[in-house]
Amino acid sequence: MNRLLVGLTLLLSSAIIYGSTLISAAVYSENQKGFGWSSSYGLFGTAIREVGTVPIIISILTAITGLVFIVWTLRK
């Protein structure tokens, strides 16, 4: 039961980190409307790169870890 709670907490944390990254990139892209963005990535893609891919990577790793804990608990 304890591992299930840890897994669910990690999944919730992952969703919060990922959502916060997307919201901050959306806010930042509003400031880049006229200049400073790469045409190959687009406006939002450039904002994601500027905000940082580290929070997205942390979010993905946290979600995978949470899923491992949940599957580990349900298999026993």
VMD Tcl script that builds the backbone (N, CA, C; Angstrom):
set m [mol new atoms 228]
animate dup $m
set s [atomselect $m all]
$s set {name element resname resid chain x y z} {
  {N N MET 1 A 0.817 -1.196 0.000}
  {CA C MET 1 A 0.000 0.000 0.000}
  {C C MET 1 A 0.863 1.264 0.000}
  {N N ASN 2 A 1.980 1.195 0.718}
  {CA C ASN 2 A 2.871 2.348 0.795}
  {C C ASN 2 A 3.480 2.650 -0.577}
  {N N ARG 3 A 3.856 1.581 -1.318}
  {CA C ARG 3 A 4.433 1.785 -2.650}
  {C C ARG 3 A 3.409 2.359 -3.615}
  {N N LEU 4 A 2.156 1.989 -3.441}
  {CA C LEU 4 A 1.103 2.533 -4.299}
  {C C LEU 4 A 0.956 4.040 -4.083}
  {N N LEU 5 A 0.997 4.462 -2.835}
  {CA C LEU 5 A 0.898 5.889 -2.540}
  {C C LEU 5 A 2.102 6.655 -3.080}
  {N N VAL 6 A 3.273 6.051 -2.992}
  {CA C VAL 6 A 4.477 6.690 -3.534}
  {C C VAL 6 A 4.337 6.816 -5.048}
  {N N GLY 7 A 3.874 5.762 -5.710}
  {CA C GLY 7 A 3.694 5.797 -7.162}
  {C C GLY 7 A 2.677 6.837 -7.595}
  {N N LEU 8 A 1.569 6.909 -6.891}
  {CA C LEU 8 A 0.556 7.910 -7.235}
  {C C LEU 8 A 1.051 9.330 -6.981}
  {N N THR 9 A 1.813 9.513 -5.906}
  {CA C THR 9 A 2.388 10.825 -5.617}
  {C C THR 9 A 3.387 11.237 -6.690}
  {N N LEU 10 A 4.186 10.278 -7.151}
  {CA C LEU 10 A 5.137 10.587 -8.221}
  {C C LEU 10 A 4.423 10.931 -9.520}
  {N N LEU 11 A 3.345 10.219 -9.823}
  {CA C LEU 11 A 2.578 10.553 -11.034}
  {C C LEU 11 A 1.949 11.938 -10.936}
  {N N LEU 12 A 1.422 12.273 -9.774}
  {CA C LEU 12 A 0.837 13.599 -9.589}
  {C C LEU 12 A 1.904 14.686 -9.694}
  {N N SER 13 A 3.052 14.442 -9.096}
  {CA C SER 13 A 4.159 15.410 -9.193}
  {C C SER 13 A 4.602 15.589 -10.639}
  {N N SER 14 A 4.645 14.497 -11.376}
  {CA C SER 14 A 5.028 14.555 -12.779}
  {C C SER 14 A 4.051 15.399 -13.589}
  {N N ALA 15 A 2.773 15.209 -13.340}
  {CA C ALA 15 A 1.760 15.984 -14.060}
  {C C ALA 15 A 1.852 17.470 -13.722}
  {N N ILE 16 A 2.135 17.777 -12.474}
  {CA C ILE 16 A 2.259 19.182 -12.066}
  {C C ILE 16 A 3.486 19.828 -12.705}
  {N N ILE 17 A 4.604 19.118 -12.714}
  {CA C ILE 17 A 5.825 19.661 -13.327}
  {C C ILE 17 A 5.624 19.871 -14.823}
  {N N TYR 18 A 5.038 18.885 -15.494}
  {CA C TYR 18 A 4.824 18.976 -16.938}
  {C C TYR 18 A 3.850 20.107 -17.278}
  {N N GLY 19 A 2.770 20.196 -16.527}
  {CA C GLY 19 A 1.807 21.269 -16.760}
  {C C GLY 19 A 2.386 22.642 -16.511}
  {N N SER 20 A 3.189 22.760 -15.465}
  {CA C SER 20 A 3.832 24.042 -15.168}
  {C C SER 20 A 4.792 24.453 -16.275}
  {N N THR 21 A 5.495 23.473 -16.836}
  {CA C THR 21 A 6.412 23.776 -17.930}
  {C C THR 21 A 5.656 24.269 -19.154}
  {N N LEU 22 A 4.552 23.610 -19.474}
  {CA C LEU 22 A 3.768 24.038 -20.633}
  {C C LEU 22 A 3.140 25.414 -20.423}
  {N N ILE 23 A 2.666 25.672 -19.223}
  {CA C ILE 23 A 2.073 26.984 -18.940}
  {C C ILE 23 A 3.127 28.084 -19.019}
  {N N SER 24 A 4.305 27.824 -18.448}
  {CA C SER 24 A 5.345 28.854 -18.496}
  {C C SER 24 A 5.845 29.076 -19.921}
  {N N ALA 25 A 5.877 28.030 -20.736}
  {CA C ALA 25 A 6.266 28.210 -22.138}
  {C C ALA 25 A 5.200 29.001 -22.895}
  {N N ALA 26 A 3.948 28.780 -22.580}
  {CA C ALA 26 A 2.887 29.536 -23.237}
  {C C ALA 26 A 2.942 31.017 -22.867}
  {N N VAL 27 A 3.215 31.290 -21.607}
  {CA C VAL 27 A 3.335 32.685 -21.173}
  {C C VAL 27 A 4.551 33.335 -21.819}
  {N N TYR 28 A 5.655 32.587 -21.884}
  {CA C TYR 28 A 6.879 33.126 -22.477}
  {C C TYR 28 A 6.723 33.344 -23.983}
  {N N SER 29 A 5.956 32.501 -24.653}
  {CA C SER 29 A 5.781 32.657 -26.098}
  {C C SER 29 A 4.987 33.916 -26.438}
  {N N GLU 30 A 4.197 34.397 -25.507}
  {CA C GLU 30 A 3.478 35.645 -25.727}
  {C C GLU 30 A 4.449 36.816 -25.873}
  {N N ASN 31 A 5.580 36.740 -25.197}
  {CA C ASN 31 A 6.574 37.816 -25.263}
  {C C ASN 31 A 7.435 37.734 -26.507}
  {N N GLN 32 A 7.394 36.621 -27.236}
  {CA C GLN 32 A 8.247 36.423 -28.403}
  {C C GLN 32 A 7.505 36.593 -29.720}
  {N N LYS 33 A 6.373 37.196 -29.715}
  {CA C LYS 33 A 5.551 37.256 -30.930}
  {C C LYS 33 A 6.282 37.849 -32.121}
  {N N GLY 34 A 7.012 38.901 -31.919}
  {CA C GLY 34 A 7.587 39.581 -33.056}
  {C C GLY 34 A 8.997 39.178 -33.418}
  {N N PHE 35 A 9.755 38.700 -32.468}
  {CA C PHE 35 A 11.182 38.476 -32.751}
  {C C PHE 35 A 11.723 37.369 -31.842}
  {N N GLY 36 A 12.874 36.846 -32.235}
  {CA C GLY 36 A 13.616 35.957 -31.361}
  {C C GLY 36 A 13.220 34.501 -31.373}
  {N N TRP 37 A 12.430 34.081 -32.355}
  {CA C TRP 37 A 12.066 32.671 -32.368}
  {C C TRP 37 A 12.503 32.019 -33.662}
  {N N SER 38 A 12.813 30.746 -33.579}
  {CA C SER 38 A 13.327 29.994 -34.713}
  {C C SER 38 A 12.181 29.493 -35.575}
  {N N SER 39 A 12.304 29.644 -36.876}
  {CA C SER 39 A 11.223 29.211 -37.759}
  {C C SER 39 A 11.146 27.694 -37.882}
  {N N SER 40 A 12.227 26.986 -37.582}
  {CA C SER 40 A 12.181 25.534 -37.683}
  {C C SER 40 A 11.416 24.901 -36.524}
  {N N TYR 41 A 11.404 25.531 -35.356}
  {CA C TYR 41 A 10.676 25.003 -34.205}
  {C C TYR 41 A 9.321 25.657 -34.014}
  {N N GLY 42 A 9.123 26.804 -34.583}
  {CA C GLY 42 A 7.889 27.533 -34.370}
  {C C GLY 42 A 7.967 28.340 -33.084}
  {N N LEU 43 A 6.938 29.089 -32.849}
  {CA C LEU 43 A 6.926 29.982 -31.692}
  {C C LEU 43 A 6.888 29.208 -30.382}
  {N N PHE 44 A 5.978 28.236 -30.282}
  {CA C PHE 44 A 5.855 27.488 -29.035}
  {C C PHE 44 A 7.043 26.551 -28.817}
  {N N GLY 45 A 7.554 25.945 -29.876}
  {CA C GLY 45 A 8.722 25.074 -29.746}
  {C C GLY 45 A 9.950 25.823 -29.273}
  {N N THR 46 A 10.112 27.037 -29.769}
  {CA C THR 46 A 11.223 27.864 -29.307}
  {C C THR 46 A 11.043 28.234 -27.838}
  {N N ALA 47 A 9.813 28.515 -27.442}
  {CA C ALA 47 A 9.554 28.845 -26.037}
  {C C ALA 47 A 9.835 27.643 -25.138}
  {N N ILE 48 A 9.488 26.436 -25.589}
  {CA C ILE 48 A 9.789 25.228 -24.809}
  {C C ILE 48 A 11.301 25.066 -24.659}
  {N N ARG 49 A 12.036 25.307 -25.738}
  {CA C ARG 49 A 13.500 25.185 -25.660}
  {C C ARG 49 A 14.097 26.243 -24.744}
  {N N GLU 50 A 13.535 27.455 -24.749}
  {CA C GLU 50 A 14.039 28.521 -23.892}
  {C C GLU 50 A 13.699 28.274 -22.422}
  {N N VAL 51 A 12.495 27.796 -22.161}
  {CA C VAL 51 A 12.102 27.502 -20.781}
  {C C VAL 51 A 12.949 26.362 -20.237}
  {N N GLY 52 A 13.244 25.412 -21.089}
  {CA C GLY 52 A 14.143 24.339 -20.692}
  {C C GLY 52 A 13.521 22.975 -20.880}
  {N N THR 53 A 14.318 22.087 -21.377}
  {CA C THR 53 A 13.851 20.716 -21.537}
  {C C THR 53 A 14.110 19.895 -20.276}
  {N N VAL 54 A 14.874 20.440 -19.349}
  {CA C VAL 54 A 15.174 19.721 -18.109}
  {C C VAL 54 A 13.905 19.430 -17.304}
  {N N PRO 55 A 12.984 20.378 -17.123}
  {CA C PRO 55 A 11.759 20.035 -16.394}
  {C C PRO 55 A 10.929 18.955 -17.098}
  {N N ILE 56 A 10.942 18.943 -18.416}
  {CA C ILE 56 A 10.191 17.914 -19.139}
  {C C ILE 56 A 10.852 16.552 -18.933}
  {N N ILE 57 A 12.169 16.513 -18.968}
  {CA C ILE 57 A 12.883 15.251 -18.737}
  {C C ILE 57 A 12.646 14.763 -17.309}
  {N N ILE 58 A 12.691 15.664 -16.347}
  {CA C ILE 58 A 12.421 15.295 -14.955}
  {C C ILE 58 A 10.999 14.765 -14.815}
  {N N SER 59 A 10.058 15.399 -15.497}
  {CA C SER 59 A 8.670 14.964 -15.451}
  {C C SER 59 A 8.497 13.565 -16.030}
  {N N ILE 60 A 9.153 13.297 -17.143}
  {CA C ILE 60 A 9.051 11.969 -17.767}
  {C C ILE 60 A 9.669 10.901 -16.867}
  {N N LEU 61 A 10.830 11.191 -16.309}
  {CA C LEU 61 A 11.476 10.218 -15.418}
  {C C LEU 61 A 10.651 9.973 -14.156}
  {N N THR 62 A 10.046 11.021 -13.624}
  {CA C THR 62 A 9.200 10.873 -12.449}
  {C C THR 62 A 7.962 10.040 -12.766}
  {N N ALA 63 A 7.379 10.253 -13.942}
  {CA C ALA 63 A 6.205 9.470 -14.332}
  {C C ALA 63 A 6.562 8.001 -14.519}
  {N N ILE 64 A 7.690 7.728 -15.137}
  {CA C ILE 64 A 8.111 6.338 -15.324}
  {C C ILE 64 A 8.364 5.663 -13.978}
  {N N THR 65 A 9.007 6.387 -13.072}
  {CA C THR 65 A 9.256 5.837 -11.744}
  {C C THR 65 A 7.948 5.576 -11.002}
  {N N GLY 66 A 7.010 6.494 -11.120}
  {CA C GLY 66 A 5.702 6.290 -10.489}
  {C C GLY 66 A 4.971 5.099 -11.058}
  {N N LEU 67 A 5.035 4.933 -12.369}
  {CA C LEU 67 A 4.386 3.775 -12.985}
  {C C LEU 67 A 5.045 2.466 -12.561}
  {N N VAL 68 A 6.361 2.477 -12.411}
  {CA C VAL 68 A 7.060 1.278 -11.943}
  {C C VAL 68 A 6.603 0.912 -10.533}
  {N N PHE 69 A 6.473 1.906 -9.663}
  {CA C PHE 69 A 5.999 1.638 -8.311}
  {C C PHE 69 A 4.571 1.093 -8.316}
  {N N ILE 70 A 3.718 1.641 -9.154}
  {CA C ILE 70 A 2.331 1.177 -9.203}
  {C C ILE 70 A 2.253 -0.250 -9.734}
  {N N VAL 71 A 2.968 -0.536 -10.805}
  {CA C VAL 71 A 2.955 -1.888 -11.364}
  {C C VAL 71 A 3.567 -2.874 -10.380}
  {N N TRP 72 A 4.621 -2.475 -9.694}
  {CA C TRP 72 A 5.272 -3.327 -8.709}
  {C C TRP 72 A 4.301 -3.682 -7.580}
  {N N THR 73 A 3.496 -2.709 -7.163}
  {CA C THR 73 A 2.524 -2.951 -6.102}
  {C C THR 73 A 1.398 -3.856 -6.581}
  {N N LEU 74 A 0.906 -3.636 -7.781}
  {CA C LEU 74 A -0.238 -4.407 -8.269}
  {C C LEU 74 A 0.127 -5.844 -8.644}
  {N N ARG 75 A 1.382 -6.098 -8.926}
  {CA C ARG 75 A 1.801 -7.463 -9.260}
  {C C ARG 75 A 1.914 -8.357 -8.037}
  {N N LYS 76 A 2.076 -7.766 -6.876}
  {CA C LYS 76 A 2.221 -8.581 -5.662}
  {C C LYS 76 A 0.891 -8.945 -5.065}
}
mol reanalyze $m
mol bondsrecalc $m
mol representation Tube
mol addrep $m
